[in-house]
Amino acid sequence: MQKLILLIAGYVLLATSCTKRQSNQITVNEYVGSGSCIECHEKFYELWSTSHHGKAMQPISAEFLKGENLPESEDIALEGKLYKITFGDSTMTMIEKDGENVKNYEVVWVLGGKNVFYFLTDLGKGKLQTIPLAYNLNSKTWYNNPQSALRHFPEGPVDQALPWKDRMYNFNTSCYSCHVSQLETNFDLASDSYQSNWKEAGINCETCHGPSGEHVRIFKNLKEGETAKELGLISTNTFTPDQHNWSCAPCHAKMRPITAGYMPGDRYFDNYDLTVLNNTDFYPDGRDLGENYTYTGWMMNECNSNGQFHCVMCHTSSGRDRFKDNPNDACKSCHAERVADVVNHSGHKEGSPGALCVNCHMPKTMFGSMNRSDHSFRPPMPEATIKFGSPNACNLCHTDKSPEWANKIVKQRPNGNYQDETIKWATLLRSARLGEWAELNKMLDHILKEDLNEVVTASFIRALDNCNKEQKWPAIINALKSKSPLIRSSAANGLIGNVSAEAKNALLQACTDEYRLVRISAANSLAVFPKEQFTAQENEVLAKAMEENMASMLTRPDDWSSHYNLGIFYQNQGDANKALESYENAARLYPESLMPLINSSVLYSYVGNQAKAEENLRKVIAIDPTNEAANLNLGLLMAEQGKMDEAEKALKAALQANPKQAVAAYNLSVITASKNIKEAVEYAKNAAEAAPEEPKYAYTLAFYQMENNQKNEAIKTLQGIIKSNPAYITAVSFLADIYMKDGKTREAVNVYQQALKAEG
C-alpha cells in the first residue's frame, strides 16, 4: 500500500487584504497623531478628517448616530436565529433571538461609509467581531452580511456562507490595520487573546508620512525667517510613481504580509506577497469575482506598465476622485486624441454613459454590497463573458442584451480582434486551475518567453504547483531570471519538491536576490534539501535567507495560515515535533481549517502515532465528508493497519470526490482483486488512464487483466508501457514471460533486445 500523502507543500496565501502591521520598535521619531497637523495644515486636515480614510473606523456615539440617522432593522433570519438592530441616544445594540432565548450584543465601532457600514461587537478576549447585519448605504437597507460574501464560482464547489462568529470576520485578524493607525495587536497565542491598541481610529496622516514627532518639534522650534534643513517626516512629493503605488497597495491589495512594519515608499515586494489569478477569487481572464482590492488588476494595467502612472494622479491622498466632475479629463494627459474624439473612439453619443472612459475601461461590479471599479483599464471583452462568465462593460450597461450581441459589435470594430490574446491565455489558465495539462507546452512557452503581463505569467507558474509533470521544471528554473520580482518569487516557491542540482544552484542564487520576497521563497524551497548537501559558504547564504523566511511566517501569529506555513517549513526540514506543534496551533486557532489536520495526520503516521493520525483525518471528514485528501489518506492509513473494509470505503469516497484520483483507484484495485477481479481491472484501468505517466498503474492493470483471462488486453497494455518506457524492466519481463509461455520465443527475445537498446 502507498504511504499517506502530504496535501500541499507551498505557502498558503490567505485571501486577505487589510493586514498591514506597524513595527513595535521604539524610535526617536514618535507618532503624535493627526491632531498635531491642524495648526499648520488646517485645510489638509479638514479634507482628511472628512474623507473615507479619516472615517475608516469610528466609535458608536451620539454624534455618529445623530449624523447618520440609521433606521432600526426588521428581524433578519440567520443561522436559525433572528437578529435585529436597535438604537439608544448614544448606543447601538444587536438583539439575537433563539426561540425564547434573547441575547444582546453591544455595538462599539463602525467601519466603512462609502458603500456599507459594518459594525463591531466585543466577544471577549479582546476580539472585536463583525456582526452579521450590515447597512447598505446605497439601498438604505439592512442585510445579511455573511450571505452577501458568497462567491458564485462558474466552476468548482458551491460556496457556503461562513458563520458570523467565524475567525475570518474577526476585526483583529482580518481588517484592523486598514481601519486604524499605528496598531499593536499584542496577540497571545497560548490564550488566543488580544490586548490591541492603536494611535487613532481611521487611516491617519502618519500612515502615509511616517512618524511626525520630529517634524512637529522642528517646526515648533523654528525661528521666524529660518528655513528648516529637514522635514523630519516622509514627504511623498519626492516619491517615484512606483513609490506612490507601493504606498497605497498595502491596504488596496489581496496579499500576504512578510514583514511587520511597512513604511511609506518602501518597495512592495520587500514587504508583501500578492495574490494573482491562480486564485479563484478572479475569473480566468483576471476580472474580479470575489474581493481583490485593486492592486492585482492595477499591475495588469498597460497604462501602469511604463512606470510613469500612479494612484495619486487620479485620486487625492485622502482617496477622493480628482476628476469626479469631468471623468474623461483623467485620461486626457496621455490619450488627448481619443478624449477629443470620444464619439468615434467609443462608438457612443456625446454625453451618454458610453462616452465616459471609465464606464468602458473601469466598469463597476459589486461584491458583498461593495461597488468596485476594475483598475486593469482593459476594454470590454464580451467574449470572455461567453467563455468564462466574467463581467464585461457592454452588458453591465446594456442589461437587456446578450454577451453574443455585444461580442458581434466588438468584432465589427476596426480593431475587433483585441480580445483574442486575453481569451487564449485565459483559456489556458482556466485549464491550469482545473488541473488539466493537455496544453501544458503552451503554458510553459508563455513562461519561457515571458510574453504576457507579469501577473499572468506568475499565475501560470503558481498554477503549476498542482502539476506533477517533470517537463515543467526548466521553464520554472528559467523564470528565476525574470526582471519581475513577482515572477521570480513565484518561480522560487514553485521549485519546492525539485531536488535536482540545477534547482538547488538556482535557488541558492535566488537567496541573494535584491527582493526579500524572492529570498524567502527560495529559502522555503531549499528547506527540503539535507544540510550536508551544502558547502559552508552555501550554508551561510542559506542561513540568512532562512532567518528572513522564519520571520516572515511569524509576522501574523494570530493567523492560522502562518502556523500552517511554519508547519510545512519544519516538516520539509525533517523536524516532525515542531511541525506537529505548528499544525496543531493552526488547527486550534481555526478548527475549520482542514489542511493542518490533513498534514498533521501524515506526520503522526510517520512518527508512529496512528491513533492521532486517524483522529485528525476523521475530524476533517466530519467537517467535509467528501474531502478528497482526507478520505484518500484515511483509506491508506486503514489499509496499512489491515482494516480493508474501512480502507475500501474511504478510498471509494476519495475516488467519488475526484474520479481521476489515481492513487485511490490503484489501491482499490489491490484491495478488491481477491474478491472481484473484474472490479479490480476497472479500478486499475482508471488509475492508468488518470496517470499515464506512472507505469506502475498500467503494469497493475496488465497483471489483473491476465488474472481475468484477458491476455490480449494485457499484452496491449504492456506494449503501451514499453513504448513509453522502453527500459521499464518489470513490464519487459512480464511481456516476455507471456510470450515464452505461449511458445513465442522470438517475440520474447525481441522484447529483451529492445529493452537493452533503450538502456544503451
ABEGO torsion letter per residue (X at the ends): XBBBBBABABBBBBBBABABBBBABBBABBBAEAAAAAAABAAAAAAAAABAAAAABBBBBAAAAAAAGBBBBBBBBBGGBBBBBBBBAABBBBBBBBEABBBBBBBABBBEGAABBBBBBBAEGGBBBBBABBBBAAAGBBBBAAAAABBBBABEBBBBBBBAABAAABAAAAAAAAABBGBBAGBBAAAGBBBBBBABBEBBAAAAAEBAAAAAAAAAABBBGBBBABAGBBBAAABBAAAAAAAAAAAABBBBBABABBBBGBBAAAABBBBBAABAABBAAGBBABBAGGAAAAAABAAAAAGABBAAAABBAAGBBAAAABAAAAAAAAAAAAAABAAAAAGBBBGBAAABAAAAABBBBBBGGBBBBBAAGBBBBAAAAAAAGBBBAAAAABAABBAAAAAAAAAABAAAAAAAAAAAAAAAAAAAAAGBAAAAAAAAAAAAAGABBAAAAAAAAAAAAABABAAAAAAAAAAAABABAAAAAAAAAAABGBABAAAAAAAAAAAABABAAAAAAAAAAAAABBAAABBAAAAAAAAAAAAAAAAAAAABAABAAAAAAAAAAAAAAGBAAAAAAAAAAAAAABAABAAAAAAAAAAAAAAGBAAAAAAAAAAAAAABAABAAAAAAAAAAAAAAGBAAAAAAAAAAAAAABAABAAAAAAAAAAAAAABAAAAAAAAAAAAAABAABAAAAAAAAAAAAAAGBAAAAAAAAAAAAAABAABAAAAAAAAAAAAAAGBAAAAAAAAAAAAAAAX
